[in-house]
Amino acid sequence: MRTVGKLPRHRPLSRTQSSPLPQSPQALQQLVMQQQHQQFLEKQKQQQLQAVLADGYVSGPGVVYDTFMLKHQCMCGNTHVHPEHAGRIQSIWSRLQETGLLSKCERIRGRKATLDEIQTVHSEYHTLLYGTSPLNRQKLDSKKLLGPISQKMYAMLPCGGIGVDSDTVWNEMHSSSAVRMAVGCLVELAFKVAAGELKNGFAIIRPPGHHAEESTAMGFCFFNSVAITAKLLQQKLNVGKVLIVDWDIHHGNGTQQAFYNDPSVLYISLHRYDNGNFFPGSGAPEEVGGGPGVGYNVNVAWTGGVDPPIGDVEYLTAFRTVVMPIAHEFSPDVVLVSAGFDAVEGHLSPLGGYSVTARCFGHLTRQLMTLAGGRVVLALEGGHDLTAICDASEACVSALLSVELQPLDEAVLQQKPNINAVATLEKVIEIQSKHWSCVQRFAAGLGRSLREAQAGETEEAETVSAMALLSVGAEQAQAAAAREHSPR
């Protein structure tokens, strides 16, 4: 067990890079044998999902939540020291109950993801390290473990608990079940939406996942739930194209890594970047994908700090000029959203710093519902101010239910995006227009308010219609003249 003196002392997520302790270089030889019963259930589930494809979908969205995920907590029990705590999902669940939204949704039963499922994204060593409890580990072949894993990986924290790094806490008895439950809940929900059994859905899950890389836990994350779900949709349900939109204020480095060379998964992230000085430091606009995946990684990397802060106008402008045009051109079969709410007003730096309203996320959700036949699944990522994440979750579930949303303030519609945001979007469009020609037409009007942009687009549409009518009129005149002069 390492002492905390060996770890950098810092406030949660205030540094550029998470610094996990070094992992054993020795790879584990073979995956733990899966129980036959689990395999049987898995086959049965696939048959059921395939069977509902022709039956249409239930009218409401699905919501998934499981109390198993509450047990992942630091042994110190201090939620002030650890902002990623059980109260986050408890509060959201309570809010949806109180507002009556939950009663309009289909409740989905969660389950723990299998180790096989987790390995679609993560290494075998990483999967066994965080996916097994001490009791389960005793059943494993001792040669596979190469000695007690826990002694190699964890560090004592100042609060008295243990962690992977000073942000990412671990509870040896309960965390493995909780992190597998978070993945399994999202997989269950997304499969039902993709198969047509449900219209759309919202997964109230924790711990978050989008920072988890192939063999690294960091930033509160152990397993990348959204990335695993995308891989499984493609492998098990033959879903062709998946769009992942990540609006958590922190860049989803793990998700980007998982699909960087993959043209069948488009990853679009809107995040605070500040030239790499905001956690986790990745997500530059120049990171566009590699190999066959070039152009399928889009980073709206806000730079310029929080004076003025980025808010509704900037996010709505990014959706109008970059996110939605590229998404429509990609034409996904399913949309997964890494729905972190730490950009909502109420989150101070380093866990936020922006002033997006909760209701804005409802409107962004409504826009995404125009894609993929409405097959949109939101998965909770970050967000630690309880009022903010409850308000935003309420707005998003209202959108999924097609309830009339609280309109955006007229002041928001009249306001121009701030100069830092315009500079960010100019750079994104300059880089991405090489891969997506649809964004080029928005470059000139980035500084417009949403009202001005609407008026401009209406005018443009009317001009196109008028030109078309003129063209038709000219053709008709030519045809009439030709008839006039034709021999009778």
GIRACOR-V851751 format. One record per run of one state. SS is the DSSP state (helix for helix, strand for strand, loop for the rest). FROM is the first residue (numbers start at 1). LEN is the number of residues. If there is no record, write none. Layout:
<<SS	FROM	LEN> <SS	FROM	LEN>>
This chain:
<<loop	1	1> <strand	2	1> <loop	3	1> <helix	4	3> <loop	7	29> <helix	36	16> <loop	52	1> <helix	53	3> <loop	56	2> <strand	58	1> <loop	59	3> <strand	62	3> <loop	65	2> <helix	67	5> <loop	72	15> <helix	87	12> <loop	99	3> <helix	102	3> <loop	105	1> <strand	106	3> <loop	109	6> <helix	115	4> <loop	119	5> <helix	124	8> <loop	132	2> <helix	134	6> <loop	140	2> <helix	142	4> <loop	146	3> <helix	149	5> <loop	154	1> <strand	155	2> <loop	157	5> <strand	162	2> <loop	164	5> <strand	169	2> <loop	171	4> <helix	175	20> <loop	195	3> <strand	198	1> <loop	199	2> <strand	201	3> <loop	204	9> <strand	213	1> <loop	214	2> <strand	216	1> <loop	217	1> <strand	218	1> <loop	219	2> <strand	221	1> <loop	222	3> <helix	225	13> <loop	238	4> <strand	242	5> <loop	247	6> <helix	253	7> <loop	260	5> <strand	265	8> <loop	273	1> <helix	274	3> <loop	277	14> <helix	291	3> <loop	294	3> <strand	297	6> <loop	303	8> <strand	311	1> <helix	312	19> <loop	331	3> <strand	334	6> <loop	340	4> <strand	344	1> <loop	345	10> <strand	355	2> <loop	357	1> <helix	358	11> <loop	369	3> <helix	372	3> <loop	375	1> <strand	376	5> <loop	381	5> <helix	386	15> <loop	401	9> <helix	410	5> <loop	415	1> <strand	416	1> <loop	417	2> <helix	419	14> <loop	433	4> <helix	437	9> <loop	446	3> <strand	449	1> <helix	450	36> <loop	486	3>>
